[in-house]
Amino acid sequence: MQQQPIEVVLVKGREKSLLKRHPWVYEKAIAWVNGKPGMGDLVRIVGHDSRFLACCLLYTSDAADD
């Protein structure tokens, strides 16, 4: 059985930085997450309209606290 890809859905208008090749997605730009990603998981970044924007590895600055 194939697992559904984890998707990070951005707030409307927040895709502009990715389209300009900015390498990060900040928490305030995220509308919701489909799935339960873990550190290092590959996630799909999509716009509010479900348009594919990028794939990336999940990283959070909380990891620096470990």
Contacts in CASP RR format, 6 or more apart in sequence:
PFRMAT RR
TARGET T0000
AUTHOR 0000-0000-0000
METHOD contacts of the structure
MODEL  1
MQQQPIEVVLVKGREKSLLKRHPWVYEKAIAWVNGKPGMGDLVRIVGHDS
RFLACCLLYTSDAADD
4 34 0 8 1.000
4 35 0 8 1.000
5 42 0 8 1.000
5 43 0 8 1.000
5 44 0 8 1.000
6 33 0 8 1.000
6 34 0 8 1.000
6 35 0 8 1.000
6 36 0 8 1.000
6 37 0 8 1.000
6 41 0 8 1.000
6 42 0 8 1.000
6 43 0 8 1.000
6 44 0 8 1.000
6 58 0 8 1.000
7 33 0 8 1.000
7 34 0 8 1.000
7 35 0 8 1.000
7 43 0 8 1.000
7 44 0 8 1.000
7 45 0 8 1.000
7 46 0 8 1.000
8 25 0 8 1.000
8 30 0 8 1.000
8 33 0 8 1.000
8 34 0 8 1.000
8 37 0 8 1.000
8 43 0 8 1.000
8 44 0 8 1.000
8 45 0 8 1.000
8 46 0 8 1.000
9 30 0 8 1.000
9 31 0 8 1.000
9 32 0 8 1.000
9 33 0 8 1.000
9 34 0 8 1.000
9 46 0 8 1.000
9 47 0 8 1.000
9 48 0 8 1.000
9 50 0 8 1.000
10 18 0 8 1.000
10 25 0 8 1.000
10 29 0 8 1.000
10 30 0 8 1.000
10 31 0 8 1.000
10 45 0 8 1.000
10 46 0 8 1.000
10 47 0 8 1.000
10 48 0 8 1.000
10 53 0 8 1.000
11 28 0 8 1.000
11 29 0 8 1.000
11 30 0 8 1.000
11 31 0 8 1.000
11 48 0 8 1.000
12 31 0 8 1.000
12 47 0 8 1.000
12 48 0 8 1.000
13 48 0 8 1.000
14 28 0 8 1.000
14 29 0 8 1.000
14 47 0 8 1.000
15 47 0 8 1.000
15 48 0 8 1.000
15 51 0 8 1.000
15 53 0 8 1.000
17 29 0 8 1.000
18 25 0 8 1.000
18 45 0 8 1.000
18 53 0 8 1.000
18 54 0 8 1.000
19 53 0 8 1.000
25 45 0 8 1.000
25 56 0 8 1.000
31 48 0 8 1.000
33 43 0 8 1.000
37 43 0 8 1.000
37 58 0 8 1.000
38 58 0 8 1.000
39 58 0 8 1.000
39 59 0 8 1.000
39 60 0 8 1.000
39 63 0 8 1.000
40 57 0 8 1.000
40 58 0 8 1.000
40 59 0 8 1.000
41 57 0 8 1.000
41 58 0 8 1.000
42 55 0 8 1.000
42 56 0 8 1.000
42 57 0 8 1.000
42 58 0 8 1.000
43 55 0 8 1.000
43 56 0 8 1.000
43 57 0 8 1.000
43 58 0 8 1.000
44 52 0 8 1.000
44 54 0 8 1.000
44 55 0 8 1.000
45 52 0 8 1.000
45 53 0 8 1.000
45 54 0 8 1.000
45 55 0 8 1.000
45 56 0 8 1.000
46 52 0 8 1.000
46 53 0 8 1.000
47 53 0 8 1.000
END
